[in-house]
């Protein structure tokens, strides 16, 4: 249960950071907005008890891991790893999110 809470907190945190950054610049940046919305959408698909969604949790979890890894990778490609304190905090949040998602995947496999 603590791992799930951690996943929710970290996903919401990185989503809010990206949504906030979308409106930080003089011209809103749709990539930040879409990235934040993507995090929230995947989180909803992962945990909301809607119809038959729970049976797709393993797939959604992998997609969220890949989505987060892609976000980190593209940040390094675009910025060359040069960022603000907030950027480094967010990359740490995203890395921890991947770790917790992997832990949840491994523990859910053992209990299934």
C-alpha positions in Angstrom: 0.0 0.0 0.0 2.9 2.4 0.8 4.4 1.8 -2.7 1.0 2.6 -4.3 0.7 5.8 -2.3 4.3 6.7 -3.3 3.5 6.1 -7.0 0.4 8.3 -6.7 2.2 11.2 -4.9 5.2 11.1 -7.3 3.0 10.9 -10.4 0.8 13.8 -9.3 3.9 15.8 -8.4 5.6 15.4 -11.7 2.3 16.0 -13.5 1.7 19.2 -11.7 5.3 20.4 -12.3 4.9 19.8 -16.0 1.4 21.5 -16.1 2.8 24.5 -14.2 5.8 24.7 -16.6 3.4 24.8 -19.6 2.3 28.2 -18.5 5.6 29.5 -17.1 6.9 30.8 -20.5 5.5 33.8 -22.3 3.9 31.5 -24.9 2.3 28.4 -23.3 4.2 25.2 -24.1 1.8 22.4 -25.2 4.5 19.7 -24.7 4.7 20.4 -21.0 0.9 20.4 -20.7 0.4 17.2 -22.7 3.2 15.5 -20.6 1.4 16.4 -17.4 -2.0 15.3 -18.7 -0.4 12.1 -19.9 0.9 11.3 -16.4 -2.5 11.9 -14.9 -4.2 9.8 -17.5 -1.9 6.9 -17.0 -2.3 7.2 -13.3 -6.0 7.0 -13.7 -5.8 4.0 -15.9 -3.5 2.3 -13.4 -5.6 2.7 -10.3 -9.2 3.8 -11.0 -11.6 0.9 -10.5 -13.4 1.3 -13.8 -15.0 -1.8 -15.4 -12.3 -4.1 -16.7 -9.4 -1.7 -16.3 -7.7 -3.6 -13.3 -6.8 -6.5 -15.6 -4.8 -4.1 -17.7 -2.7 -2.8 -14.8 0.5 -4.7 -15.7 0.4 -3.2 -19.2 -0.4 0.3 -18.0 2.4 0.0 -15.4 4.9 -0.8 -18.1 3.6 2.0 -20.3 4.0 4.5 -17.3 7.5 3.2 -16.8 8.4 3.7 -20.5 6.6 7.1 -20.6 8.6 8.3 -17.5 11.9 7.0 -19.0 11.1 8.7 -22.3 10.4 12.0 -20.5 13.8 11.8 -18.7 15.6 10.8 -21.8 14.1 13.6 -23.9 14.9 16.1 -21.2 18.6 15.1 -21.4 18.5 15.2 -25.2 16.9 18.6 -25.4 18.8 20.3 -22.5 22.0 18.4 -22.5 21.4 17.8 -18.8 21.6 21.5 -18.0 18.6 22.6 -16.1 17.2 24.4 -13.1 16.9 23.1 -9.6 13.3 22.3 -10.3 14.3 20.3 -13.3 16.7 18.2 -11.3 14.1 17.7 -8.6 11.6 16.6 -11.2 14.1 14.1 -12.7 14.7 12.7 -9.3 10.9 12.4 -8.7 10.6 10.6 -12.1 13.5 8.2 -11.3 11.9 7.4 -8.0 8.6 6.8 -9.7 10.2 4.3 -12.0 11.8 2.5 -9.0 8.4 2.3 -7.2 6.6 1.1 -10.4 9.2 -1.7 -10.8 8.9 -2.7 -7.1 5.1 -2.8 -7.5 5.3 -4.9 -10.7 7.6 -7.4 -9.0 5.6 -7.6 -5.8 2.3 -7.9 -7.7 3.7 -10.8 -9.8 4.6 -12.7 -6.6 1.1 -12.2 -5.1 -0.8 -13.0 -8.3 
